[in-house]
Amino acid sequence: MVPPRRGASTAKGGSVNLKELSLHLGLSQTTVSRALNGYPEVGEETRKRVVDAAGRFHYRPNANARRLATGRAGAIGIVFPVGENWLLDPHFTEFLAGIAGRGAEADTDLLVSATHETEEEGYRRLARMRSADVVILSAPLVKDSRLALLARLGLPTIVHGRTISAEPYAHLDIDNESAFRSATEHLIERGHRRIGLINGDTRQTFATNREAGWRKTLVARGVGVDERLNLSGPMTEQAGYLAARRLMEPTHRPSALLCSSMVSALGVGRALADLKLAVGRDVALVAHDDGLPFIRPESMQPPLTTTFSSIRAAGKRIAEMAMALGSGESVETLQEVWHVELLVRGSSSIAK
């Protein structure tokens, strides 16, 4: 390794600090920090030279020094109320894993801020302490006042999902309506006319979009909607169990079920087993799969038909978009809606 020039010395373990790296490169500390943090005003040739030198000399930025030099925290923030136990939700923790993994590759921290107060107070604390460059708004409501609050606080925000807003905003979502339209079409083509929906919380946009896909398809195909077959609530195993027991009442029993979560689908399978009914034989089942590592739909008996989109991949992409937003990229260029694939397996093979 070529030693630092102009009086710069390596610290323990062969690493250098910002001042030493800047001396070696013959650049100001501000320029080096801006190059490492992706500021667009730094030329590509300079950026590459700085990044290469940082790698050779094992430079690791000090968070306080970086904040002073660049005015940026080098962190992506996400806030949740302690009382809602989001960290017990496997969907949320898998999403966080995607964000944290991609952030680590770019020396960007994930600041998960729990608050005993309201979620809004948590955002105000982030803004006051300047501890995050960009905030991720998760689980957006159909009409979500948090987005306007974050704008007033001056916190750049990217939304995992979509909400109604008069102003453009950065977001990543999946096409939930199209996904559940495809799933409902698939079941209708198999001869099913009584298709139940076990959905998530319909205050949230993803759930209203999934219901719309189910409802619009039934109407368009002349099947009609039986409101007794439309249930919503938390996406837990127990909630899925209770919903399935309610839906399988003999007076309005469906021949097929569509679930918004693999976790809910586990509860549905348990309920059907208690009723001596078999998935794929007595009741067709389709669920949305977020790619949770502990539930493999292809390994179930029978293998489960799913609409699939990896929530960990979404977390990774959200981190990339958040870093771009923090570097000054326009929100209009940071708006993505992903297609969702329908993977047909044995659980929907029966026809009525």
C-alpha positions in Angstrom: 0.0 0.0 0.0 1.3 3.4 -0.9 1.6 5.5 2.3 -0.2 8.8 2.6 1.6 11.8 1.3 2.3 15.3 2.7 2.6 14.3 6.3 -0.5 12.2 6.6 0.0 9.2 8.9 -2.0 6.0 9.3 -4.0 5.4 12.5 -4.2 2.1 14.2 -5.0 -0.8 12.0 -3.7 1.1 9.0 -6.7 3.5 8.8 -6.7 7.2 8.3 -9.0 10.0 9.4 -10.6 12.6 7.3 -7.9 15.1 7.7 -5.2 12.6 6.7 -7.1 11.4 3.7 -7.7 15.0 2.6 -3.9 15.7 2.9 -3.1 12.6 0.9 -5.4 13.7 -1.9 -4.6 17.4 -1.8 -8.3 18.2 -1.4 -10.2 20.0 1.2 -12.0 18.0 3.9 -15.3 19.3 2.7 -14.7 18.1 -0.9 -13.6 14.7 0.3 -16.7 14.4 2.5 -19.0 15.5 -0.3 -17.4 13.0 -2.7 -17.9 10.2 -0.3 -21.5 11.1 0.4 -22.5 11.4 -3.2 -23.0 15.1 -3.6 -23.7 15.8 -7.3 -21.5 18.9 -7.6 -18.4 16.7 -7.1 -17.1 15.6 -10.5 -17.0 11.9 -11.3 -13.2 11.7 -11.7 -12.7 13.4 -8.3 -15.3 11.2 -6.7 -13.7 8.0 -8.0 -10.3 9.1 -6.9 -11.6 9.8 -3.4 -13.5 6.6 -3.1 -10.5 4.6 -4.3 -8.2 6.3 -1.8 -10.7 5.8 1.0 -10.8 2.0 0.3 -7.0 1.7 0.1 -6.5 3.5 3.4 -9.5 1.9 5.2 -11.1 5.3 5.9 -14.2 5.1 8.0 -16.0 8.4 8.5 -16.6 9.7 12.0 -20.3 10.5 12.3 -19.8 13.8 14.2 -17.0 14.9 11.8 -19.2 14.0 8.8 -22.1 16.1 10.2 -19.8 19.1 10.7 -18.2 18.9 7.3 -21.2 18.1 5.2 -24.2 19.2 7.3 -25.5 15.6 6.8 -26.0 12.9 9.4 -25.2 9.9 7.1 -28.3 8.1 8.4 -31.8 7.1 7.2 -34.5 7.4 9.9 -37.6 5.5 10.6 -40.0 6.1 13.5 -42.5 3.9 15.1 -44.6 4.0 18.3 -43.4 1.6 21.0 -47.0 0.6 21.8 -47.6 -0.8 18.3 -44.8 -3.4 18.5 -43.7 -3.0 14.9 -40.5 -4.9 15.7 -42.7 -8.0 16.3 -44.1 -7.8 12.8 -42.0 -10.0 10.5 -42.9 -7.9 7.5 -41.5 -4.8 9.1 -38.3 -6.5 10.4 -37.7 -8.0 6.9 -38.1 -4.5 5.4 -35.6 -3.1 7.9 -33.1 -5.9 7.0 -33.2 -4.7 3.4 -32.7 -1.1 4.3 -29.9 -1.8 6.8 -28.1 -4.2 4.5 -28.0 -1.7 1.6 -27.1 1.2 3.9 -24.2 -0.7 5.3 -22.8 -1.1 1.8 -22.8 2.7 1.5 -21.6 3.6 5.0 -25.1 4.9 5.8 -26.7 4.1 9.1 -30.3 3.1 9.7 -31.7 5.0 12.7 -34.7 3.1 14.1 -36.3 5.5 16.5 -39.0 4.2 18.9 -41.1 6.8 20.7 -43.2 6.5 23.8 -45.0 9.6 22.6 -46.9 10.0 19.4 -45.2 9.2 16.1 -45.3 12.9 15.2 -43.3 13.7 18.3 -40.7 11.2 17.1 -40.4 13.0 13.8 -40.1 16.4 15.5 -37.2 15.0 17.6 -35.4 13.8 14.4 -35.8 17.2 12.9 -34.6 19.0 16.1 -31.5 16.8 16.5 -30.8 16.6 12.7 -30.0 12.9 13.3 -31.3 11.6 9.9 -30.9 13.0 6.4 -34.0 11.3 5.0 -37.0 9.7 6.7 -38.9 6.6 5.5 -42.6 6.7 6.0 -43.9 3.2 6.3 -47.4 1.7 6.2 -49.0 4.9 4.8 -52.7 5.6 5.3 -55.0 6.4 2.4 -55.0 10.0 3.6 -51.9 10.4 5.7 -51.2 13.7 7.6 -47.6 12.6 8.5 -46.4 13.4 5.0 -47.4 17.1 5.3 -45.9 17.2 8.8 -42.6 15.9 7.5 -42.6 18.5 4.8 -43.2 21.3 7.3 -40.4 20.0 9.5 -38.1 20.1 6.5 -37.3 16.3 6.6 -36.9 14.8 3.1 -39.2 11.8 3.0 -39.6 8.6 0.9 -42.8 6.6 1.3 -43.0 2.8 1.3 -46.3 2.7 -0.4 -48.6 5.5 -1.6 -51.0 8.0 -0.1 -53.2 10.8 -1.4 -51.2 14.0 -1.7 -51.5 17.3 -3.6 -47.7 17.5 -3.8 -45.4 15.0 -5.5 -43.4 12.8 -3.2 -40.8 10.1 -3.5 -42.2 6.6 -3.1 -41.8 2.9 -3.8 -44.9 0.7 -4.0 -46.0 -2.5 -5.6 -49.1 -2.7 -7.8 -51.4 -4.2 -5.2 -54.6 -3.7 -7.2 -53.2 -5.4 -10.3 -51.8 -8.3 -8.1 -55.2 -9.1 -6.5 -57.0 -8.6 -9.8 -54.7 -11.3 -11.3 -55.3 -13.6 -8.3 -59.1 -13.2 -8.5 -59.1 -13.7 -12.3 -57.1 -16.9 -11.8 -59.6 -18.2 -9.3 -62.6 -17.3 -11.5 -61.0 -19.0 -14.4 -60.8 -22.1 -12.2 -64.6 -22.0 -11.8 -64.8 -20.3 -8.4 -67.6 -17.8 -7.8 -67.5 -17.5 -4.1 -64.1 -16.0 -3.4 -63.4 -14.7 0.1 -60.9 -11.9 0.9 -58.9 -11.9 4.2 -57.2 -8.5 4.0 -55.0 -6.2 6.0 -56.0 -2.9 7.7 -58.1 -1.0 5.2 -57.1 2.3 6.6 -53.8 1.7 4.8 -53.4 2.2 1.1 -52.1 -1.3 0.2 -55.2 -3.0 1.7 -57.7 -0.7 -0.1 -55.9 -1.3 -3.3 -56.0 -5.1 -2.8 -59.7 -4.9 -2.0 -60.2 -2.9 -5.2 -58.5 -5.5 -7.3 -60.7 -8.2 -5.8 -63.9 -6.3 -5.9 -63.5 -4.8 -9.4 -62.7 -8.2 -10.9 -65.7 -9.9 -9.3 -68.0 -7.1 -10.7 -66.4 -7.0 -14.1 -66.8 -10.8 -14.5 -70.4 -10.7 -13.4 -69.8 -12.7 -10.3 -71.0 -10.0 -7.8 -69.7 -9.2 -4.4 -70.9 -10.9 -1.2 -69.9 -8.5 1.6 -69.9 -11.3 4.1 -66.8 -12.7 2.3 -64.8 -9.5 2.8 -62.9 -9.4 6.1 -60.0 -7.1 7.1 -57.7 -6.7 10.2 -54.2 -7.3 11.4 -52.1 -9.7 9.3 -51.3 -12.2 12.1 -51.6 -16.0 12.2 -54.4 -15.7 14.9 -56.3 -13.1 12.9 -56.1 -15.3 9.8 -57.4 -18.3 11.8 -60.4 -16.3 13.2 -61.3 -14.8 9.8 -61.2 -18.3 8.2 -63.5 -19.8 10.9 -65.9 -16.9 10.4 -65.9 -17.2 6.6 -66.4 -20.9 6.6 -69.8 -20.7 8.1 -72.1 -23.1 6.2 -74.6 -20.3 5.2 -72.0 -18.4 3.1 -69.0 -20.7 2.7 -66.6 -19.7 0.0 -64.9 -22.2 -2.3 -61.7 -20.1 -2.5 -59.8 -17.6 -0.2 -57.5 -14.8 -1.0 -55.1 -13.7 1.8 -53.1 -10.5 2.1 -50.3 -12.2 4.0 -48.5 -15.5 4.2 -48.7 -15.1 8.0 -52.5 -14.9 7.8 -52.5 -17.9 5.4 -50.8 -20.0 8.1 -53.8 -19.3 10.3 -56.2 -20.1 7.5 -54.5 -23.4 7.0 -54.9 -24.2 10.7 -58.6 -23.2 10.7 -59.4 -25.4 7.7 -57.6 -28.3 9.3 -59.7 -27.9 12.5 -62.8 -28.0 10.2 -61.6 -31.2 8.5 -61.2 -29.3 5.2 -58.0 -29.5 3.1 -56.4 -26.7 1.1 -56.3 -27.5 -2.6 -59.0 -30.2 -2.1 -61.9 -28.5 -0.4 -60.9 -24.8 -0.5 -58.6 -23.1 -3.0 -56.1 -20.7 -1.3 -54.0 -17.8 -2.7 -51.8 -15.5 -0.6 -49.5 -12.6 -1.0 -45.9 -13.5 -0.4 -43.5 -10.8 0.8 -40.6 -13.3 0.7 -40.5 -13.9 4.5 -37.6 -16.3 5.0 -39.3 -18.6 7.5 -42.4 -19.3 5.2 -41.7 -21.1 1.9 -44.9 -21.4 -0.1 -43.4 -23.9 -2.5 -42.6 -26.2 0.5 -46.2 -26.3 1.8 -48.5 -29.2 1.2 -49.9 -28.5 -1.3 -47.5 -25.8 -2.6 -49.2 -22.4 -2.2 -50.2 -20.2 -5.1 -49.0 -16.6 -4.4 -48.6 -13.1 -5.6 -45.0 -12.4 -5.0 -42.9 -9.3 -4.3 -39.9 -9.4 -1.9 -40.2 -6.9 0.9 -36.5 -7.2 1.6 -35.7 -6.1 -2.0 -38.1 -3.2 -1.4 -36.2 -2.2 1.7 -32.9 -2.3 -0.3 -34.3 -0.2 -3.1 -35.9 2.3 -0.6 -32.4 2.7 1.0 -30.9 3.5 -2.5 -33.7 6.0 -3.3 -33.4 7.6 0.2 -29.7 8.1 -0.3 -30.4 9.6 -3.8 -33.0 11.9 -2.3 -30.6 13.0 0.5 -28.0 13.9 -2.2 -30.5 16.2 -3.9 -32.2 14.1 -6.6 -35.7 15.3 -7.5 -38.7 13.5 -6.0 -40.2 13.2 -9.5 -37.4 10.8 -10.5 -37.8 8.7 -7.3 -41.3 7.3 -7.9 -41.6 3.5 -8.6 -44.4 1.0 -8.7 -43.3 -2.6 -9.1 -45.2 -5.3 -11.0 -46.2 -8.3 -8.9 -45.9 -11.8 -10.2 -48.6 -14.5 -9.8 -47.0 -17.9 -9.1 -49.5 -20.7 -9.7 -49.1 -23.8 -7.6 -51.2 -26.6 -6.2 -53.3 -24.8 -3.6 -55.5 -23.2 -6.3 -55.7 -26.3 -8.5 -59.3 -27.3 -7.6 -62.1 -26.1 -9.8 -65.8 -25.6 -8.9 
